[in-house]
Amino acid sequence: MRQHDSGFTLAELLITLVILGIVAAMATVNYVAAQKRAREASVKANMHSFQLAAEDFNLRSPSYSSTADSVAALLPMSGSTMCNPYTKTAGRGQAWADQPVWQARMVSASTQPGVVTYGDSAGALYQIVGRGSSGDLPLRLTGGS
């Protein structure tokens, strides 16, 4: 009587490894894309927080703030808790920046991803832009009196 060995052949093992490799590659691409979307969503949330602080400043005074420092002072813990989602750093120049002079469509004052830029025009109009991983986000927040 002949006894048969049970187990997988080399071909079956190789096919299984190839399939697992393809699934792992697809999962990695999806994970990286999800991280990028999450970071950009965090930048947008920071932009919204800055917008709320700018509107709060306008309610407390007759005009909008001319500097980002005055707006950041109205954020929780004076803006020190606003964190750049890319670098995990906080504060002026790291998570937010000031743009004292800007055109009708403001561009970010920073080349670093994750920085929210505030710009004011004579206390009557402000713009807030955020920097994503590949440039300025298409969202621009603005106010006007």
N, C-alpha and C positions, 0 to 999 in steps of 0.2 A: 504494500500500500504506500502510495506517495503522499507526502505531507506538503501542503501549499503554504508558502510564506505569505502572510498578509501585511499590507502596508501600501504606501504610495510610491509610484514610480517617480523617477527624476523629472520626467516631462510634466506630470501632474503638479509637482512641487513648484516647478518653474512657472507654470501658467498661473498658479495661485499667487506667487510673489509678484508677477507682472500686474495682475489685477489689483492687488493691494497697493502697489506703487502708483498706479493710475488714480485710485481712490484717494490716496494720501496727497497726491499733487493737486487734485481738484479741491480737496478740503483746505489745503494751505492757501491757495489762491482766494478762496471764498473768505477765509479768516483774515487775510491781509486787507481785502476790500471792506470787510465789516469794520475793521479797526480804523480805516481811513474815514469811513462814513461816521463812525462814533466820534472821532476827534473833530471833524468838521461840525458835527452837531453840537459839540461842547463849545466850539468857538462861537457858534450862533447863539448859544445860551449866554455866553459872556457878553456878546454884543447886546443882547436884550437887557441884561442886567445894567450895562452901561447906559442904555437908552432910558431905562426907568430912573436911574440916578440923575441923568440930564434933565428929565422932565421934573423930577423932584426939586432940583436946583432952580428951575424956572418958576416953580410955585413959590419958592422961598424968596426969590428976588425978582426984579422987574424984567430980567432978560436971561438968556442962556449963558452958561459959563464960557469964558474965553479960553480956558485951559482945561486939559484933561485932569490935572491934579485936583482942581476944585470939584469936579464930578466924582472922581475916585474917592474923595474924602467922604462922600455920602454912601459909598458902598459899605457892606459889613466889614468892620475892622479896617476902615479906610483903604479898601482895595487890596489889602495884604493877603486876603484869602482867595482873590481871583487868580486862578492857576492856569498857566499855559498848558493845554492838553498834550502838546508835543514834547515839551521839555520838562514839565512838572515844576516849573519855577513860577514865582509870583512877583508882583510889584511892577513899578514903572520900568519900561524898556524890555521887560520880560513877558508880561501878560497883557499890558496895555501901553499905548504911546499917545503922544500929542502931535497933531498936525496943525501948526498955527496958520499956514497959508495953503490954500487948496483951490482947485478949479471946480467947475460945476459938478463934475463927476470925480469925487475924491478917490485917490489911490492910497494904499496903505503906506504908512511912514516907516515900515519895517520890511525887511526881506526875510525875517525869521517867521516860520509858520506858527500859527496860534496866537499872534499878537492882534489885539483889538485896537484900532486907531480912532481917536475922537478928533474932529475938527470943527471949529466954530467960525462963523462969519459975522462979526460985529454984534454978537449977542442976539441976532435975529434968526439964525438958521444953523443947524449943526448937521453933520453927517457922521455916521459910524460905519467903518468897514472892518472886516476881519480877513486875516491872511490864512489861507488853507495850505495844504502841502504842495500844491502846484500853482499857487498865485492867489490873488484876491478872490474871495468868494463873490458870487454874483449878487448876493443880498447886500443892500445898502439901506441902513436905517437913517431916517431924517426926521427933523421936526421943524416947526416954523411957527412964528407968532403972527 
